[in-house]
């Protein structure tokens, strides 16, 4: 990355796009504090990350990757990571399930929250497993949700369902989306186009189509 000057407003959704090797994952790793900048500063609410307790900060971050790990255990334990099953935790669990639109799966399952998901979540579809991974992060009361190519392995219909789940969270969390599939980020508040480690263009979807030839070419190649 080179001379990145970027501000992400709280509770906005920001998409980071660009060719492989443009610096998308590096940028997210800096935001998470996994990498330290060789120069310059990464700041949260005006305070440098280098001056913060990183462990406390990272507890506020949820990270969704392409592959979802599902344990051969109950739905409740998969979402809560074996938290005590008391009234308060059940309430948080059901709220997270509702936010990611897994209520129908819960209602149709004979065991409810105690439904066994099987090896690698065999009783769930790919989209349901991905929603489960988002529910895990919401259960933790995060403030920043990062999605790294989270829908790229899903079919178009399932991707649409995940996209709707993410849309429902807009305004409640700061959402950062790394995406190759541009259909995923059409409704992001801001899109950042990276090129060779630099910010090539920023704006919403329509603004970038009009003002960035590189972005317009990406859209044309994906036939959106």
C-alpha positions in Angstrom: 0.0 0.0 0.0 1.2 3.5 -0.8 -0.1 6.8 0.5 -3.5 5.5 1.5 -5.7 8.3 2.9 -9.1 6.8 3.8 -11.8 7.5 6.3 -14.5 5.0 7.1 -17.5 6.6 8.9 -19.0 4.7 11.8 -22.0 2.5 10.8 -21.4 3.0 7.1 -20.8 0.2 4.6 -17.5 0.4 2.6 -16.6 -2.0 -0.2 -13.0 -2.5 -1.2 -12.5 -3.7 -4.8 -9.6 -4.1 -7.2 -7.6 -6.8 -9.0 -5.7 -9.5 -7.1 -2.6 -8.0 -5.6 -4.0 -4.5 -5.4 -3.8 -4.4 -1.6 -7.4 -5.2 -0.5 -6.4 -7.8 2.2 -3.4 -5.8 3.3 -5.7 -2.8 4.0 -8.1 -4.9 6.0 -5.2 -6.5 8.0 -4.1 -2.9 8.9 -7.7 -2.1 10.0 -7.7 -5.1 12.3 -4.3 -4.4 13.7 -2.8 -7.6 12.3 -0.3 -5.5 10.4 1.5 -2.4 11.5 2.0 0.4 9.0 5.7 1.1 8.1 4.7 4.8 8.1 1.6 6.7 8.8 -1.2 5.9 11.3 -4.3 3.8 11.6 -6.7 5.5 14.0 -10.0 4.6 15.5 -12.1 7.6 16.7 -9.0 9.7 16.5 -6.8 7.4 18.6 -3.9 5.5 17.0 -4.2 1.7 17.1 -0.6 1.6 18.4 -1.9 3.3 21.6 -4.9 1.0 22.1 -5.3 -2.4 23.7 -5.4 -4.5 20.5 -7.1 -7.4 22.2 -10.0 -5.2 23.4 -10.3 -3.6 19.9 -10.3 -6.9 18.1 -13.3 -8.1 20.2 -15.3 -5.5 18.5 -14.5 -6.9 15.0 -16.3 -9.8 13.3 -14.6 -11.4 10.3 -16.4 -13.6 7.7 -14.3 -15.5 5.2 -15.1 -17.6 2.2 -15.1 -20.9 4.1 -17.4 -21.4 7.1 -16.3 -23.9 9.8 -19.3 -25.7 11.3 -18.9 -28.0 14.2 -20.7 -31.3 14.7 -22.7 -29.8 17.5 -25.9 -27.9 18.1 -27.0 -24.7 16.4 -26.8 -22.9 19.7 -23.2 -24.0 20.4 -22.1 -23.2 16.9 -23.4 -19.7 17.2 -22.3 -19.0 20.8 -19.2 -21.1 20.9 -20.4 -23.1 23.9 -21.6 -20.2 26.0 -23.8 -21.0 29.0 -27.4 -21.6 27.9 -29.1 -19.1 30.2 -31.9 -16.6 29.5 -29.7 -13.7 28.5 -27.5 -15.8 26.1 -30.6 -17.4 24.6 -32.0 -13.9 23.9 -28.8 -12.8 22.2 -28.8 -16.1 20.2 -32.3 -15.6 19.0 -31.6 -11.9 18.1 -28.6 -13.0 16.0 -30.6 -15.7 14.3 -33.3 -13.2 13.4 -30.9 -10.7 12.0 -29.4 -13.1 9.6 -32.8 -14.6 8.5 -32.2 -18.1 9.9 -35.5 -18.2 11.8 -37.2 -20.4 9.2 -34.4 -23.0 9.5 -34.7 -22.8 13.3 -38.5 -23.3 13.1 -38.4 -26.2 10.7 -35.7 -28.0 12.7 -37.1 -30.6 15.1 -34.6 -29.7 17.8 -34.8 -25.9 17.6 -31.6 -24.4 18.9 -30.5 -27.9 20.0 -30.6 -29.2 16.4 -27.4 -31.1 15.6 -25.7 -29.6 12.4 -23.6 -32.7 11.7 -20.1 -32.8 10.2 -19.3 -29.6 8.4 -23.0 -28.5 8.8 -24.3 -31.2 6.5 -27.9 -30.4 7.3 -27.5 -26.8 6.1 -27.2 -25.2 2.7 -24.1 -23.2 1.7 -26.1 -20.0 2.2 -27.3 -21.1 5.6 -23.8 -21.9 6.8 -22.6 -18.5 5.7 -25.5 -16.9 7.6 -24.5 -18.9 10.6 -21.0 -17.4 10.4 -22.5 -13.9 10.4 -24.8 -14.8 13.4 -21.7 -15.9 15.3 -20.2 -12.5 15.0 -23.4 -10.6 15.8 -23.8 -12.7 18.9 -20.5 -11.2 20.1 -21.9 -7.7 20.0 -19.3 -6.5 17.4 -19.1 -3.0 16.0 -17.2 -3.7 12.8 -18.1 -6.5 10.4 -15.5 -7.5 7.7 -16.5 -9.8 4.9 -13.6 -11.2 2.8 -15.0 -12.7 -0.4 -17.8 -14.1 1.8 -20.2 -14.8 -1.1 -17.8 -15.7 -3.9 -18.3 -19.5 -3.6 -22.1 -19.3 -3.5 -24.6 -19.5 -6.4 -26.4 -16.3 -7.4 -29.6 -17.0 -5.6 -27.9 -17.8 -2.3 -25.6 -14.8 -2.7 -28.7 -12.7 -3.0 -30.0 -14.0 0.3 -26.7 -13.3 2.0 -26.7 -9.8 0.5 -30.1 -9.2 1.9 -28.9 -10.3 5.3 -26.1 -7.8 5.1 -28.4 -5.0 3.8 -30.5 -5.5 7.0 -27.5 -4.7 9.1 -26.7 -1.4 7.4 -26.7 1.5 9.8 -26.2 -0.9 12.8 -22.6 -1.8 12.2 -19.6 -0.5 10.3 -19.4 -3.0 7.4 -16.2 -3.5 5.3 -16.6 -5.8 2.3 -13.8 -7.1 0.1 -15.4 -8.4 -3.1 -14.5 -9.5 -6.6 -18.2 -10.0 -7.5 -19.4 -6.4 -7.9 -23.1 -7.4 -7.6 -22.3 -7.9 -3.9 -21.4 -4.3 -3.3 -23.9 -2.3 -5.5 -25.6 -0.8 -2.4 -22.5 0.0 -0.4 -22.3 3.6 0.9 -18.8 3.9 -0.5 -16.7 1.9 -2.8 -12.9 2.1 -2.7 -11.1 1.0 -5.9 -7.5 0.0 -5.2 -4.9 -0.2 -8.0 -1.3 -1.1 -7.4 -1.6 -0.3 -3.7 -3.1 3.1 -4.2 -6.7 4.5 -4.0 -7.6 4.8 -7.7 -11.2 6.1 -7.1 -13.9 6.4 -4.4 -17.6 6.9 -4.6 -20.9 5.0 -4.7 -21.7 2.5 -7.4 -23.2 4.9 -9.9 -20.6 7.6 -9.3 -17.7 5.1 -10.0 -19.4 3.8 -13.2 -19.5 7.4 -14.5 -16.2 8.7 -13.2 -13.8 5.7 -13.2 -13.0 4.0 -16.5 -11.3 1.1 -14.6 -14.4 0.5 -12.5 -16.7 0.8 -15.5 -14.6 -1.8 -17.3 -14.8 -4.2 -14.3 -18.6 -3.8 -14.4 -18.7 -4.4 -18.1 -16.6 -7.6 -17.8 -19.0 -9.0 -15.2 -22.0 -8.1 -17.4 -23.9 -6.4 -14.6 
